Amino acid sequence: MADYPKDDGIELSQLNVSNEGGAVAYVRGSSPNNKGETLNPRSLPDPLSRQVWIVPTDAHTAPIPLGDGYQPRFSPDDERLVWTNGQSVMSAHLTWANGKLRKVGTPTTLFTFTGSLSTPRFSPDGTRLAYQRGSAVEVYDLTTGSTWAVPHTGASDAAPSWSPDGHSLALRRTVSGQPWAIWLADLATQQTRQIWQADTGVGSTFYGLDQNTTFEAQPGDQLLWSANGQIAFAWERDGWRHLYTVPATGGSARLLTPGEGEVESAALTLDRTRLVYSTNIGDTGRRHLASVAFAGGAPTAVTGGRTSQWAPTPLADGTLAYVNASWSQPPSVTVRDARGATTTASLPQIPASFPGDKLLEPKLVDFPATDGQRAYGQLFVPKHPTGCSVIFPHGGPRRAMLPGFHYYDTYSVLYEMNQYLASHGCVVLSVDYRGGIMHGYNFRTAPGTGGTSASEYRDILGGVDFLRARSDVNPDEMSIYGLSWGGYIASLGLARNSDIFKVGFDIAGVHGAAVTEIDGLTSPLMLVQGDDDRNVDFQHGMDLAQALQTHHPGGEFVQRAYANEMHEIYLTYQDLLDTYNSGAQFLLDHLPQSDRPKN
């Protein structure tokens, strides 16, 4: 298939597999910034624009470029591929023979639009295309070339989802000041009606499934239709994100997934009678798969154990594909047949030299914050502790770490960083602080997070107390590091408590709070960011650097900027390696342990 051996930093994303599996469409190149520039970390003289490509899966055919654009989608019969390019929806005809892609037609403009277009969805018969444009849902008829906009006066519509017969669209509707609701649009009569609305209070604001956990794919549906006219959706009615169903004819919602814990993502079986979902119900710190019928009844566990599973993908004949990862093995695709027997797919290949036997299994822990609230985390205890310790707050903040490799690439890198620091004798506490996910509504929406209040910092200080109580931790040899929101917490921690944190490593953090309290930031700090960061303005790093140079001209401060790199600094392997190797060594070099293992 597609092979790009050079470390050129050109991103691949938005993979979309044809319905019969004969081809993969994808996007090569990043989205443009506000100046129209795509990411170009190698400073190539002729940088690539964001382009849609297609490649057959039958072996050695070279990828075929289709032109600028993004969000490619195959029609149900695989005879058409559509994608968005600027203010146009493009289309290319696909010719097949014996299940193999033989010809790709010349791309043409299907229709043009104003504003922004997202979540394109073909009708089951492939004759219509539903999508969200701005705050409206529209349907384009490929046969007549006409467009129908679902009436939405005073409302905001999103997430269109086709009924199995293609006669109706379910969509989410939000009206200011009212709880969110599910509406149905009849394509024949062009009439709409509300079939369900959330209660006031908890759950009145939509909190959807994470149907694009890797951030690199195209998001799946939020409203999932059964074969007999039930619609499944996520709702926080009881303070946890659970799956519910409601009849398309209207009625009360029925809970499908009870228990303390949340559903993170979900998929339909091919016969549309069951849902397979990823959840932490019953194992708070991990993800496992379970299945439940639209008709209700007790959910059935599909996976379990001390590893985590995600991205359930039902296949034919009761077969299920999913991703499995542990503390010692990176993510790999597993296929489970209808009898429960599992096999590991041939790709991706984990090299035989991968040092899984050198990694340690983190312990799931919880501990009180300084205000008594419960915080969570993963504890890395070295085989031979040397007294140093590290506090790691994840980014987000609407995220959570796992006691192993993660579904988000950057979080797997950060997990590896924690393993590396532990291999050098440091006890590492990865803190899942308030504001994060999978611990319920009250935890996720805790008051006072962010800004200068930073109530989540109480969880960090609770982690400090937790570590200080350990006999293998020297309280005078503690450090802190993090990425993004974690970088914000790291710099804030140094500003408020350089007496606790002797050194810090801040990757692409937000620094308003740290600048406000800059007089307290006396510990050594390494600051790293890409200068084409689309998540955190590069000015944040410059502001902190200027404040440090003004208030602490004799302090130890290292700043590194990566040209044309993004927020996570991972577009080239070399940038990724330099970032974490230099950051880890900066931390270790400032934690004075004479017996620490050397590289």
ROFI-474117 format. One record per residue (C-alpha): x, y, z; residue in three letters. Coordinates in Angstrom, 2 decimals, always signed. Layout:
# residues N
        x        y        z   aa
        X        Y        Z  ala
...
//
This chain:
# residues 599
        x        y        z   aa
    +0.00    +0.00    +0.00  met
    +1.19    +3.56    +0.71  ala
    +4.80    +3.81    +1.86  asp
    +6.47    +7.11    +2.71  tyr
    +9.93    +6.15    +4.02  pro
   +11.34    +9.66    +4.40  lys
   +11.05   +11.50    +7.70  asp
    +9.56   +14.51    +5.90  asp
    +6.96   +15.48    +8.50  gly
    +4.03   +15.36    +6.08  ile
    +1.04   +14.19    +8.08  glu
    -1.29   +11.33    +7.07  leu
    -4.82   +11.39    +8.47  ser
    -8.55   +10.83    +7.91  gln
    -8.27    +7.28    +6.62  leu
   -11.50    +5.97    +5.11  asn
   -11.75    +2.34    +4.00  val
   -14.07    +1.42    +1.14  ser
   -17.08    -0.67    +2.12  asn
   -15.75    -3.81    +0.44  glu
   -12.20    -3.17    +1.66  gly
   -10.61    -2.77    -1.77  gly
    -9.19    +0.72    -1.27  ala
    -8.26    +3.30    +1.32  val
    -8.73    +7.04    +0.88  ala
    -6.73    +9.36    +3.09  tyr
    -5.43   +12.89    +3.50  val
    -1.76   +13.75    +3.10  arg
    -0.65   +17.10    +4.42  gly
    -1.92   +19.21    +7.28  ser
    -4.73   +21.71    +7.48  ser
    -3.60   +25.30    +6.76  pro
    -3.07   +27.84    +9.51  asn
    -4.69   +31.30    +9.46  asn
    -2.09   +32.38    +6.90  lys
    -2.95   +29.49    +4.59  gly
    +0.28   +27.63    +5.36  glu
    +0.47   +23.88    +5.84  thr
    +2.88   +22.37    +8.35  leu
    +6.35   +21.96    +6.88  asn
    +8.82   +20.93    +9.62  pro
   +11.55   +20.01    +7.13  arg
   +11.23   +23.45    +5.45  ser
   +10.76   +21.82    +2.07  leu
   +11.10   +24.38    -0.75  pro
    +7.82   +23.25    -2.33  asp
    +5.58   +22.31    +0.64  pro
    +2.70   +19.96    +0.03  leu
    -0.85   +21.26    +0.22  ser
    -3.51   +19.21    +2.01  arg
    -4.48   +16.54    -0.53  gln
    -6.80   +13.55    -0.85  val
    -5.20   +10.30    -2.05  trp
    -6.54    +6.82    -2.74  ile
    -4.64    +3.53    -2.75  val
    -5.84    -0.02    -3.56  pro
    -5.34    -2.62    -0.86  thr
    -4.50    -5.45    -3.27  asp
    -0.72    -5.02    -3.02  ala
    +1.71    -2.89    -4.91  his
    -0.31    -0.26    -6.79  thr
    +1.01    +3.22    -6.09  ala
    -1.20    +5.76    -4.29  pro
    -3.18    +8.04    -6.58  ile
    -3.52   +11.77    -5.79  pro
    -7.01   +13.19    -6.34  leu
    -6.32   +16.83    -5.56  gly
    -6.53   +19.27    -2.69  asp
    -9.07   +18.57    +0.01  gly
   -10.03   +16.59    +3.09  tyr
   -12.73   +14.33    +4.68  gln
   -12.98   +11.70    +1.88  pro
   -16.05    +9.40    +1.95  arg
   -16.93    +6.35    -0.16  phe
   -20.47    +5.89    -1.42  ser
   -22.24    +2.72    -0.17  pro
   -21.60    +0.92    -3.49  asp
   -17.96    +2.12    -3.58  asp
   -18.49    +3.60    -7.03  glu
   -17.93    +7.18    -5.94  arg
   -15.56    +9.02    -3.62  leu
   -16.43   +12.50    -2.42  val
   -14.36   +14.99    -0.46  trp
   -14.29   +18.66    +0.46  thr
   -11.98   +21.19    -1.15  asn
   -12.39   +24.79    -0.09  gly
   -16.00   +25.73    -0.82  gln
   -16.62   +22.73    -3.09  ser
   -17.59   +19.11    -2.64  val
   -15.60   +17.09    -5.16  met
   -16.42   +13.68    -6.65  ser
   -14.54   +10.98    -8.52  ala
   -16.02    +7.86   -10.14  his
   -14.37    +4.55    -9.17  leu
   -14.29    +1.49   -11.46  thr
   -13.88    -1.98    -9.97  trp
   -13.33    -5.51   -11.30  ala
   -13.44    -8.60    -9.12  asn
   -13.21    -6.46    -6.03  gly
   -10.12    -4.62    -7.22  lys
    -9.89    -0.93    -8.01  leu
    -9.14    -0.56   -11.72  arg
    -9.71    +3.11   -12.53  lys
   -10.22    +6.43   -10.81  val
   -12.16    +8.97   -12.82  gly
   -11.27   +12.61   -13.25  thr
   -12.40   +14.61   -10.20  pro
   -15.33   +16.95   -10.80  thr
   -17.17   +19.47    -8.65  thr
   -20.35   +17.97    -7.23  leu
   -21.63   +21.23    -5.72  phe
   -20.39   +24.40    -4.05  thr
   -21.35   +25.91    -0.71  phe
   -20.63   +28.84    +1.59  thr
   -19.37   +28.61    +5.15  gly
   -18.01   +25.34    +6.53  ser
   -19.17   +21.79    +5.76  leu
   -18.61   +18.78    +8.02  ser
   -19.77   +15.21    +8.78  thr
   -20.81   +14.23    +5.22  pro
   -22.96   +11.06    +5.24  arg
   -24.27    +9.14    +2.22  phe
   -27.81    +7.82    +2.33  ser
   -27.97    +3.99    +2.32  pro
   -28.77    +3.94    -1.41  asp
   -26.03    +6.46    -2.21  gly
   -28.34    +8.94    -3.95  thr
   -28.16   +11.69    -1.31  arg
   -25.54   +13.28    +0.87  leu
   -26.37   +14.75    +4.29  ala
   -23.97   +17.07    +6.05  tyr
   -23.72   +19.86    +8.58  gln
   -23.13   +23.35    +7.18  arg
   -22.62   +25.93    +9.88  gly
   -25.51   +25.49   +12.32  ser
   -27.75   +23.74    +9.78  ala
   -28.16   +20.23    +8.40  val
   -28.63   +19.95    +4.64  glu
   -29.26   +17.15    +2.15  val
   -27.92   +17.21    -1.40  tyr
   -29.68   +15.01    -3.95  asp
   -27.12   +13.60    -6.39  leu
   -29.87   +12.63    -8.86  thr
   -31.57   +16.03    -9.17  thr
   -28.73   +18.31    -8.06  gly
   -31.05   +19.98    -5.53  ser
   -30.43   +20.82    -1.87  thr
   -32.85   +20.74    +1.05  trp
   -32.00   +22.52    +4.29  ala
   -33.69   +21.08    +7.37  val
   -35.71   +23.99    +8.87  pro
   -34.04   +25.16   +12.07  his
   -35.18   +28.69   +12.95  thr
   -33.55   +29.74   +16.22  gly
   -31.82   +26.37   +16.60  ala
   -28.46   +24.77   +15.92  ser
   -28.53   +21.36   +14.23  asp
   -25.71   +18.82   +14.06  ala
   -24.75   +15.14   +13.68  ala
   -27.09   +13.94   +10.89  pro
   -27.57   +10.16   +10.84  ser
   -29.55    +8.20    +8.22  trp
   -32.20    +5.65    +9.07  ser
   -31.47    +2.19    +7.59  pro
   -34.17    +2.66    +4.93  asp
   -32.91    +6.13    +4.00  gly
   -36.31    +7.71    +4.53  his
   -35.37    +9.76    +7.61  ser
   -32.53   +11.67    +9.20  leu
   -31.97   +11.84   +12.95  ala
   -30.14   +14.94   +14.14  leu
   -29.21   +16.72   +17.34  arg
   -30.88   +20.07   +17.92  arg
   -29.88   +22.73   +20.42  thr
   -31.94   +25.82   +21.23  val
   -30.39   +28.45   +23.47  ser
   -31.50   +28.05   +27.07  gly
   -33.09   +24.64   +26.49  gln
   -31.79   +21.06   +26.95  pro
   -30.56   +19.40   +23.79  trp
   -32.95   +17.22   +21.82  ala
   -33.17   +14.61   +19.06  ile
   -35.25   +15.52   +16.02  trp
   -36.31   +13.49   +13.00  leu
   -36.51   +14.84    +9.46  ala
   -38.72   +12.98    +6.95  asp
   -37.13   +13.23    +3.49  leu
   -40.35   +12.50    +1.59  ala
   -42.55   +15.08    +3.31  thr
   -39.72   +17.41    +4.39  gln
   -41.39   +17.59    +7.80  gln
   -39.49   +17.59   +11.11  thr
   -40.52   +16.61   +14.61  arg
   -38.92   +16.24   +18.01  gln
   -38.76   +12.66   +19.28  ile
   -36.91   +13.18   +22.56  trp
   -35.43   +15.91   +24.75  gln
   -32.98   +15.75   +27.65  ala
   -34.08   +16.67   +31.14  asp
   -32.96   +19.91   +32.74  thr
   -29.95   +19.78   +35.05  gly
   -27.17   +17.24   +34.63  val
   -27.16   +15.94   +31.05  gly
   -29.02   +18.94   +29.62  ser
   -25.87   +19.92   +27.70  thr
   -24.81   +17.40   +25.07  phe
   -21.69   +15.38   +25.93  tyr
   -21.13   +13.03   +23.05  gly
   -19.22    +9.83   +22.46  leu
   -15.57   +10.12   +21.51  asp
   -16.02    +8.68   +18.04  gln
   -12.57    +9.80   +16.87  asn
   -10.30    +8.81   +19.74  thr
    -7.06    +9.06   +17.74  thr
    -7.84   +12.56   +16.41  phe
    -6.56   +11.38   +13.03  glu
    -9.64    +9.65   +11.63  ala
   -13.08   +10.93   +10.67  gln
   -15.61   +11.07   +13.50  pro
   -18.30    +8.39   +13.61  gly
   -22.01    +8.87   +14.20  asp
   -23.39   +10.12   +17.51  gln
   -26.90    +8.83   +16.78  leu
   -26.92    +5.09   +16.03  leu
   -29.95    +3.45   +14.37  trp
   -31.07    -0.11   +15.01  ser
   -32.66    -2.28   +12.34  ala
   -36.11    -1.85   +13.93  asn
   -36.18    +1.91   +14.44  gly
   -34.46    +2.52   +17.75  gln
   -31.89    +5.30   +18.09  ile
   -28.99    +4.96   +20.54  ala
   -27.16    +7.97   +21.93  phe
   -25.00    +9.11   +24.84  ala
   -26.54   +10.95   +27.79  trp
   -25.28   +12.00   +31.23  glu
   -28.61   +11.82   +33.00  arg
   -27.19   +10.02   +36.07  asp
   -23.86   +11.87   +36.05  gly
   -22.13    +9.26   +33.86  trp
   -21.93    +9.14   +30.06  arg
   -24.06    +6.09   +29.25  his
   -25.85    +4.71   +26.22  leu
   -29.61    +5.14   +25.97  tyr
   -32.17    +4.32   +23.29  thr
   -35.37    +5.99   +22.20  val
   -37.87    +4.82   +19.52  pro
   -37.79    +6.84   +16.31  ala
   -41.52    +7.29   +16.83  thr
   -40.74    +9.15   +20.07  gly
   -40.93    +8.24   +23.74  gly
   -38.85    +7.92   +26.88  ser
   -35.17    +7.06   +26.86  ala
   -34.06    +3.66   +28.17  arg
   -30.69    +3.14   +29.87  leu
   -28.58    +0.40   +28.26  leu
   -25.26    +0.60   +30.14  thr
   -25.75    +1.08   +33.91  pro
   -22.89    +1.31   +36.38  gly
   -20.25    +3.68   +37.70  glu
   -18.08    +4.46   +34.73  gly
   -18.62    +5.77   +31.23  glu
   -19.02    +4.69   +27.63  val
   -16.29    +6.29   +25.52  glu
   -17.11    +5.12   +22.00  ser
   -19.61    +2.78   +20.35  ala
   -20.25    +0.97   +17.07  ala
   -23.13    -0.94   +15.46  leu
   -23.01    -4.62   +14.63  thr
   -23.65    -5.16   +10.91  leu
   -27.16    -6.48   +11.55  asp
   -27.93    -3.36   +13.64  arg
   -29.26    -5.35   +16.59  thr
   -26.45    -4.67   +19.07  arg
   -23.94    -2.03   +20.12  leu
   -20.30    -2.76   +20.90  val
   -18.69    -0.11   +23.06  tyr
   -15.54    +0.88   +24.89  ser
   -16.00    +1.58   +28.59  thr
   -14.32    +1.84   +31.99  asn
   -17.35    +0.49   +33.87  ile
   -15.98    -2.11   +36.29  gly
   -12.34    -1.15   +35.69  asp
   -12.07    +2.61   +36.13  thr
    -8.48    +3.08   +34.99  gly
    -8.63    +0.98   +31.81  arg
   -10.82    +0.53   +28.73  arg
   -12.59    -2.71   +27.87  his
   -15.21    -3.70   +25.32  leu
   -18.77    -4.78   +26.03  ala
   -21.87    -5.43   +23.97  ser
   -25.56    -4.75   +24.60  val
   -28.70    -5.35   +22.56  ala
   -30.87    -2.46   +21.42  phe
   -33.70    -4.40   +23.04  ala
   -31.97    -4.01   +26.41  gly
   -30.91    -6.64   +28.89  gly
   -27.62    -7.05   +30.72  ala
   -24.50    -5.97   +28.79  pro
   -22.05    -8.72   +27.87  thr
   -18.33    -8.33   +28.50  ala
   -16.30    -8.85   +25.33  val
   -12.80    -8.18   +26.67  thr
   -11.15    -7.63   +30.04  gly
    -7.97    -8.17   +32.00  gly
    -4.97    -5.94   +32.74  arg
    -4.70    -4.60   +29.19  thr
    -6.93    -2.00   +27.50  ser
    -9.03    -2.28   +24.34  gln
   -10.69    +0.35   +22.16  trp
   -11.93    +1.17   +18.63  ala
   -14.43    -1.73   +18.29  pro
   -15.12    -2.45   +14.61  thr
   -17.78    -5.12   +13.96  pro
   -17.20    -7.23   +10.85  leu
   -19.17    -9.92    +9.04  ala
   -20.26   -13.19   +10.64  asp
   -20.01   -11.92   +14.20  gly
   -16.31   -11.11   +13.91  thr
   -14.98    -8.08   +15.77  leu
   -11.76    -6.15   +15.22  ala
   -10.37    -3.86   +17.90  tyr
    -7.14    -2.39   +19.22  val
    -5.43    -3.94   +22.24  asn
    -2.51    -2.53   +24.21  ala
    -0.78    -3.23   +27.51  ser
    +1.93    -1.70   +29.67  trp
    +4.55    -3.68   +27.73  ser
    +3.12    -3.97   +24.21  gln
    +2.16    -1.06   +21.92  pro
    -1.29    -0.95   +20.29  pro
    -2.02    -3.80   +17.89  ser
    -5.12    -4.93   +16.02  val
    -6.89    -8.01   +17.36  thr
    -9.60    -9.96   +15.54  val
   -12.13   -11.94   +17.58  arg
   -14.40   -14.47   +15.89  asp
   -17.98   -15.32   +16.87  ala
   -16.74   -18.10   +19.18  arg
   -14.44   -15.76   +21.08  gly
   -11.15   -16.97   +19.60  ala
    -8.68   -14.14   +18.96  thr
    -5.80   -13.60   +16.58  thr
    -3.42   -10.68   +16.17  thr
    -3.45    -8.99   +12.77  ala
    -0.23    -8.95   +10.77  ser
    -0.11    -5.15   +10.83  leu
    +1.15    -3.11   +12.52  pro
    +4.25    -5.15   +13.17  gln
    +5.97    -4.80   +16.53  ile
    +9.72    -5.36   +16.07  pro
   +11.20    -8.36   +17.81  ala
   +13.71    -5.98   +19.37  ser
   +10.99    -3.96   +21.14  phe
   +12.04    -3.90   +24.83  pro
    +8.70    -4.88   +26.34  gly
   +10.41    -6.96   +28.98  asp
   +12.22    -3.85   +30.22  lys
    +8.99    -1.93   +30.92  leu
    +7.26    -1.97   +34.28  leu
    +3.56    -2.28   +34.97  glu
    +2.12    +0.94   +36.44  pro
    -0.20    +0.67   +39.42  lys
    -3.62    +2.29   +39.37  leu
    -3.87    +4.58   +42.40  val
    -6.18    +7.15   +43.91  asp
    -5.48    +9.70   +46.60  phe
    -7.04   +12.77   +48.23  pro
    -6.40   +16.25   +46.87  ala
    -5.57   +18.97   +49.39  thr
    -9.28   +19.89   +49.56  asp
   -10.35   +16.28   +50.14  gly
   -11.57   +15.57   +46.61  gln
   -10.50   +12.26   +45.05  arg
    -7.82   +12.27   +42.35  ala
    -6.60    +9.34   +40.27  tyr
    -3.43    +8.27   +38.55  gly
    -0.91    +5.70   +37.50  gln
    +2.16    +5.06   +39.64  leu
    +5.47    +3.93   +38.10  phe
    +7.72    +2.36   +40.73  val
   +11.27    +1.55   +39.56  pro
   +12.85    -1.77   +40.39  lys
   +15.69    +0.18   +41.99  his
   +14.41    +3.59   +43.19  pro
   +17.05    +6.24   +43.73  thr
   +14.91    +8.80   +45.57  gly
   +13.95   +11.12   +42.71  cys
   +10.29   +11.52   +41.75  ser
    +8.26   +13.08   +38.94  val
    +4.73   +14.47   +38.83  ile
    +3.18   +14.26   +35.36  phe
    -0.15   +16.00   +34.62  pro
    -1.64   +15.03   +31.25  his
    -2.82   +17.57   +28.68  gly
    -6.35   +18.33   +27.60  gly
    -7.69   +18.80   +30.21  pro
   -10.55   +16.67   +28.85  arg
    -8.33   +13.60   +28.71  arg
    -7.16   +10.70   +30.86  ala
    -4.10    +8.50   +30.81  met
    -4.04    +4.68   +30.85  leu
    -1.74    +2.28   +32.73  pro
    -0.18    +1.40   +29.40  gly
    +0.02    +2.49   +25.79  phe
    -2.72    +4.89   +24.76  his
    -5.15    +5.32   +21.87  tyr
    -3.78    +8.83   +21.27  tyr
    -0.25    +8.68   +19.80  asp
    +1.08   +11.60   +21.81  thr
    -0.14   +10.07   +25.05  tyr
    +1.67    +6.84   +24.17  ser
    +4.83    +8.93   +23.75  val
    +4.24   +10.53   +27.15  leu
    +3.66    +7.07   +28.63  tyr
    +7.04    +6.03   +27.20  glu
    +8.58    +9.15   +28.74  met
    +7.25    +8.09   +32.15  asn
    +8.71    +4.63   +31.63  gln
   +12.06    +6.19   +30.68  tyr
   +12.18    +8.34   +33.80  leu
   +11.25    +5.32   +35.94  ala
   +14.03    +3.30   +34.29  ser
   +16.42    +5.95   +35.64  his
   +15.28    +5.38   +39.20  gly
   +12.52    +8.01   +39.56  cys
    +9.11    +7.19   +41.01  val
    +6.62    +8.73   +38.55  val
    +3.04    +9.69   +39.38  leu
    +0.85   +10.40   +36.36  ser
    -2.08   +12.41   +37.74  val
    -5.62   +12.26   +36.31  asp
    -6.79   +15.53   +37.84  tyr
   -10.28   +17.07   +38.02  arg
   -11.50   +18.37   +34.69  gly
   -10.54   +15.09   +33.02  gly
   -12.77   +12.38   +31.57  ile
   -14.24    +8.99   +32.51  met
   -14.81    +9.81   +36.20  his
   -18.26   +11.34   +35.86  gly
   -19.92   +14.70   +35.39  tyr
   -18.91   +16.20   +38.74  asn
   -15.25   +15.36   +38.17  phe
   -15.20   +16.63   +34.58  arg
   -17.01   +19.89   +35.37  thr
   -15.37   +20.59   +38.74  ala
   -15.58   +24.28   +39.61  pro
   -12.60   +26.61   +39.51  gly
   -10.43   +24.72   +37.03  thr
    -8.05   +26.65   +34.79  gly
    -7.24   +30.33   +34.84  gly
    -5.71   +31.62   +38.05  thr
    -8.02   +29.59   +40.32  ser
    -6.64   +26.28   +39.03  ala
    -8.56   +24.02   +41.40  ser
    -6.97   +21.04   +39.62  glu
    -3.65   +22.12   +41.14  tyr
    -5.01   +20.83   +44.46  arg
    -4.94   +17.37   +42.89  asp
    -1.29   +17.91   +41.95  ile
    -0.45   +18.90   +45.52  leu
    -2.36   +15.85   +46.73  gly
    -0.07   +13.82   +44.48  gly
    +2.92   +15.51   +46.10  val
    +1.70   +14.41   +49.53  asp
    +1.05   +10.91   +48.17  phe
    +4.63   +10.65   +46.90  leu
    +6.19   +12.21   +49.98  arg
    +4.59    +9.52   +52.12  ala
    +6.59    +6.86   +50.26  arg
    +9.86    +5.60   +51.70  ser
   +11.43    +5.40   +48.23  asp
   +10.91    +9.13   +47.52  val
   +13.23   +11.91   +48.64  asn
   +11.01   +15.02   +49.08  pro
   +13.93   +17.24   +48.00  asp
   +14.25   +15.57   +44.59  glu
   +10.88   +16.10   +42.95  met
   +10.22   +17.42   +39.43  ser
    +7.20   +18.16   +37.23  ile
    +6.60   +18.09   +33.49  tyr
    +3.70   +18.12   +31.06  gly
    +2.41   +18.91   +27.58  leu
    -0.22   +21.52   +26.68  ser
    -2.58   +21.81   +29.68  trp
    -0.04   +19.67   +31.47  gly
    +2.60   +22.26   +30.51  gly
    +0.36   +24.95   +31.97  tyr
    +0.17   +22.99   +35.23  ile
    +3.93   +22.35   +35.21  ala
    +4.83   +26.03   +34.83  ser
    +2.18   +27.01   +37.39  leu
    +3.61   +24.42   +39.77  gly
    +7.06   +25.92   +39.46  leu
    +5.69   +29.46   +39.94  ala
    +3.76   +28.51   +43.06  arg
    +6.02   +25.83   +44.50  asn
    +9.63   +25.98   +43.39  ser
   +10.23   +24.85   +46.98  asp
    +8.62   +21.52   +46.02  ile
    +9.50   +21.13   +42.35  phe
   +13.25   +21.45   +41.87  lys
   +13.06   +21.40   +38.07  val
   +10.40   +21.44   +35.35  gly
    +9.86   +20.61   +31.68  phe
    +7.05   +22.49   +29.92  asp
    +5.95   +21.45   +26.42  ile
    +3.63   +23.92   +24.66  ala
    +1.92   +25.13   +27.80  gly
    -0.38   +28.09   +28.39  val
    +1.48   +30.52   +30.62  his
    -0.83   +33.32   +31.72  gly
    -1.06   +32.00   +35.28  ala
    +2.68   +31.33   +35.54  ala
    +3.51   +34.84   +34.28  val
    +1.13   +36.31   +36.88  thr
    +3.05   +34.48   +39.63  glu
    +6.48   +34.74   +38.02  ile
    +8.27   +35.93   +41.20  asp
    +8.00   +32.43   +42.63  gly
    +9.41   +30.63   +39.61  leu
   +13.01   +30.08   +40.64  thr
   +13.58   +26.43   +39.73  ser
   +15.31   +25.50   +36.45  pro
   +12.84   +25.23   +33.56  leu
   +13.03   +23.87   +30.04  met
   +10.42   +25.25   +27.66  leu
    +9.73   +23.64   +24.26  val
    +7.17   +24.52   +21.56  gln
    +6.62   +24.34   +17.82  gly
    +6.33   +27.76   +16.20  asp
    +3.33   +26.71   +14.09  asp
    +1.34   +25.50   +17.09  asp
    -2.39   +25.68   +16.23  arg
    -3.55   +24.86   +19.79  asn
    -1.50   +27.22   +21.96  val
    -0.27   +30.55   +20.59  asp
    +3.52   +30.62   +20.36  phe
    +3.36   +33.99   +22.10  gln
    +2.67   +32.17   +25.38  his
    +6.19   +30.78   +25.37  gly
    +7.67   +34.12   +24.45  met
    +5.76   +35.83   +27.27  asp
    +7.04   +33.37   +29.86  leu
   +10.60   +33.63   +28.53  ala
   +10.51   +37.42   +28.71  gln
    +9.06   +37.35   +32.24  ala
   +11.77   +34.96   +33.42  leu
   +14.55   +37.03   +31.87  gln
   +13.14   +40.19   +33.48  thr
   +12.41   +38.83   +36.96  his
   +15.10   +36.14   +37.26  his
   +17.97   +37.16   +34.96  pro
   +20.33   +34.80   +36.76  gly
   +17.97   +31.82   +36.74  gly
   +18.44   +28.69   +34.68  glu
   +16.05   +28.66   +31.77  phe
   +16.32   +26.79   +28.47  val
   +13.98   +27.53   +25.57  gln
   +13.77   +25.52   +22.36  arg
   +11.54   +26.27   +19.38  ala
   +10.93   +23.89   +16.48  tyr
   +10.40   +25.55   +13.12  ala
    +7.14   +24.69   +11.34  asn
    +6.20   +22.12   +13.99  glu
    +2.76   +21.59   +15.49  met
    +1.45   +21.44   +19.04  his
    +2.57   +17.90   +19.90  glu
    +5.95   +18.20   +18.09  ile
    +5.74   +14.77   +16.45  tyr
    +5.69   +15.39   +12.71  leu
    +9.25   +14.14   +12.30  thr
   +10.83   +11.37   +14.30  tyr
   +13.89   +13.51   +14.85  gln
   +11.88   +16.37   +16.38  asp
   +10.04   +13.92   +18.62  leu
   +13.26   +12.25   +19.76  leu
   +15.03   +15.57   +20.38  asp
   +12.11   +16.94   +22.40  thr
   +11.76   +14.08   +24.83  tyr
   +15.41   +13.11   +25.05  asn
   +16.50   +16.65   +25.86  ser
   +13.58   +17.16   +28.27  gly
   +14.22   +13.90   +30.12  ala
   +17.92   +14.65   +30.47  gln
   +17.17   +18.17   +31.71  phe
   +14.99   +16.74   +34.47  leu
   +17.43   +13.99   +35.41  leu
   +20.46   +16.28   +35.37  asp
   +18.81   +18.52   +37.95  his
   +17.81   +15.74   +40.32  leu
   +21.11   +15.06   +42.16  pro
   +21.38   +11.28   +42.36  gln
   +24.90    +9.89   +42.24  ser
   +23.78    +6.28   +41.84  asp
   +21.30    +6.87   +39.03  arg
   +21.72    +4.42   +36.12  pro
   +23.41    +5.95   +33.09  lys
   +22.38    +5.65   +29.42  asn
//
